[in-house]
Amino acid sequence: MMNVIQYLEKNPNLVALLKAQKASLIGISSLEQKAILDAFNSEIELESEVWV
């Protein structure tokens, strides 16, 4: 699982394809794939927040 996440971090265009359901992760359950995408969404939201 960690290898998949590292690969997606290096290839963010694949994350976009996964979100658009134009790609899938073979060997990863739908629940695991949802968790991975949720983690990437959370990471993006954290980066966009402004810290005062």
Residue frames as a rotation matrix with the C-alpha (Angstrom) as fourth column:
MET 1
0.573 0.820 0.000 0.00
0.820 -0.573 0.000 0.00
0.000 0.000 -1.000 0.00
MET 2
0.426 -0.476 -0.769 2.80
0.189 -0.785 0.590 2.41
-0.884 -0.397 -0.244 0.88
ASN 3
-0.641 -0.683 0.350 4.41
0.450 0.036 0.892 1.83
-0.622 0.729 0.285 -2.53
VAL 4
-0.075 0.717 0.693 1.14
0.975 -0.094 0.203 2.79
0.211 0.691 -0.692 -4.22
ILE 5
0.795 0.388 -0.466 0.89
0.527 -0.823 0.213 6.01
-0.301 -0.415 -0.859 -2.22
GLN 6
-0.009 -0.895 -0.446 4.50
0.142 -0.442 0.885 6.93
-0.990 -0.055 0.131 -2.97
TYR 7
-0.639 -0.182 0.748 3.94
0.726 0.181 0.664 6.27
-0.256 0.967 0.016 -6.65
LEU 8
0.343 0.862 0.374 0.83
0.911 -0.402 0.094 8.48
0.231 0.308 -0.923 -6.67
GLU 9
0.615 -0.197 -0.763 2.73
0.320 -0.823 0.470 11.26
-0.720 -0.533 -0.444 -4.90
LYS 10
-0.480 -0.871 -0.107 5.29
0.150 -0.201 0.968 11.19
-0.864 0.449 0.227 -7.73
ASN 11
-0.916 0.230 0.329 2.53
0.352 0.064 0.934 11.03
0.194 0.971 -0.140 -10.39
PRO 12
-0.688 0.664 -0.293 -0.27
-0.031 -0.430 -0.902 13.40
-0.725 -0.612 0.316 -9.36
ASN 13
-0.540 0.509 -0.670 -1.87
-0.838 -0.247 0.488 13.14
0.083 0.824 0.560 -12.81
LEU 14
-0.698 0.268 -0.664 -2.86
0.108 0.956 0.273 9.57
0.708 0.119 -0.696 -11.87
VAL 15
-0.805 0.440 -0.398 -4.64
0.419 -0.053 -0.906 10.86
-0.420 -0.896 -0.142 -8.77
ALA 16
-0.529 0.614 -0.586 -6.77
-0.669 -0.726 -0.157 13.06
-0.522 0.310 0.795 -11.04
LEU 17
-0.528 0.307 -0.792 -7.60
-0.591 0.536 0.602 10.05
0.609 0.786 -0.102 -13.22
LEU 18
-0.817 0.218 -0.534 -8.58
0.476 0.777 -0.412 8.03
0.325 -0.591 -0.739 -10.15
LYS 19
-0.721 0.558 -0.411 -10.83
0.042 -0.557 -0.830 10.83
-0.692 -0.615 0.378 -8.91
ALA 20
-0.329 0.574 -0.750 -12.48
-0.910 -0.406 0.089 11.01
-0.253 0.711 0.656 -12.34
GLN 21
0.228 0.352 0.908 -12.88
-0.289 0.915 -0.282 7.21
-0.930 -0.198 0.310 -12.28
LYS 22
0.768 -0.080 -0.636 -10.89
-0.634 0.048 -0.772 6.89
0.092 0.996 -0.014 -15.50
ALA 23
-0.248 -0.838 -0.486 -8.33
-0.464 0.544 -0.700 4.63
0.851 0.052 -0.523 -13.82
SER 24
0.869 0.455 0.194 -8.31
-0.391 0.393 0.832 2.05
0.303 -0.799 0.519 -11.05
LEU 25
-0.146 -0.915 0.376 -5.77
-0.985 0.100 -0.139 0.47
0.089 -0.391 -0.916 -8.76
ILE 26
0.411 0.244 -0.879 -5.48
-0.349 0.932 0.095 -3.25
0.842 0.268 0.468 -9.45
GLY 27
-0.206 -0.457 -0.865 -5.10
0.545 0.680 -0.489 -5.24
0.812 -0.573 0.109 -6.24
ILE 28
-0.999 -0.027 0.034 -6.47
-0.010 -0.625 -0.781 -2.40
0.042 -0.781 0.624 -4.10
SER 29
-0.389 0.917 -0.086 -10.00
0.914 0.373 -0.160 -2.74
-0.115 -0.141 -0.983 -2.74
SER 30
0.041 0.501 0.864 -12.55
0.541 -0.739 0.403 0.00
0.840 0.451 -0.301 -3.34
LEU 31
0.910 0.276 -0.310 -12.44
0.398 -0.362 0.843 0.85
0.121 -0.890 -0.439 0.36
GLU 32
0.145 -0.945 -0.293 -8.64
0.750 -0.088 0.656 1.21
-0.645 -0.315 0.696 0.28
GLN 33
-0.446 -0.276 0.851 -8.81
0.837 -0.466 0.287 3.28
0.318 0.840 0.439 -2.90
LYS 34
0.546 0.708 0.448 -11.37
0.431 -0.696 0.574 5.60
0.718 -0.120 -0.685 -1.27
ALA 35
0.785 -0.312 -0.535 -9.09
0.494 -0.205 0.845 5.99
-0.373 -0.928 -0.006 1.76
ILE 36
-0.284 -0.932 0.224 -6.14
0.879 -0.160 0.449 6.85
-0.382 0.325 0.865 -0.48
LEU 37
-0.274 0.238 0.932 -8.14
0.665 -0.654 0.362 9.45
0.695 0.719 0.021 -2.41
ASP 38
0.820 0.569 -0.071 -9.53
0.414 -0.503 0.759 10.91
0.396 -0.651 -0.648 0.83
ALA 39
0.385 -0.771 -0.508 -5.98
0.697 -0.117 0.707 11.26
-0.605 -0.626 0.492 2.11
PHE 40
-0.566 -0.587 0.579 -4.93
0.824 -0.421 0.379 13.10
0.021 0.692 0.722 -1.05
ASN 41
0.197 0.718 0.667 -7.97
0.517 -0.655 0.552 15.38
0.833 0.236 -0.500 -0.77
SER 42
0.867 0.091 -0.490 -7.12
0.493 -0.298 0.817 16.16
-0.072 -0.950 -0.303 2.86
GLU 43
-0.082 -0.988 -0.134 -3.52
0.847 -0.140 0.513 16.92
-0.525 -0.072 0.848 1.91
ILE 44
-0.452 -0.022 0.892 -4.65
0.716 -0.605 0.348 19.39
0.532 0.796 0.290 -0.76
GLU 45
0.607 0.757 0.241 -7.05
0.412 -0.560 0.719 21.10
0.680 -0.338 -0.651 1.66
LEU 46
0.642 -0.432 -0.633 -4.31
0.644 -0.143 0.751 21.48
-0.415 -0.890 0.187 4.28
GLU 47
-0.430 -0.863 0.265 -1.95
0.866 -0.311 0.392 23.05
-0.256 0.398 0.881 1.74
SER 48
-0.264 0.386 0.884 -4.58
0.609 -0.644 0.463 25.57
0.748 0.661 -0.066 0.67
GLU 49
0.723 0.540 -0.431 -5.31
0.665 -0.372 0.648 26.87
0.190 -0.755 -0.628 4.17
VAL 50
0.114 -0.648 0.753 -3.68
0.010 -0.757 -0.653 30.12
0.993 0.082 -0.079 5.21
TRP 51
0.237 -0.125 -0.963 -1.98
0.938 0.289 0.193 30.10
0.254 -0.949 0.185 8.59
VAL 52
0.498 0.002 0.867 -2.07
-0.012 -1.000 0.009 33.42
0.867 -0.015 -0.498 10.42
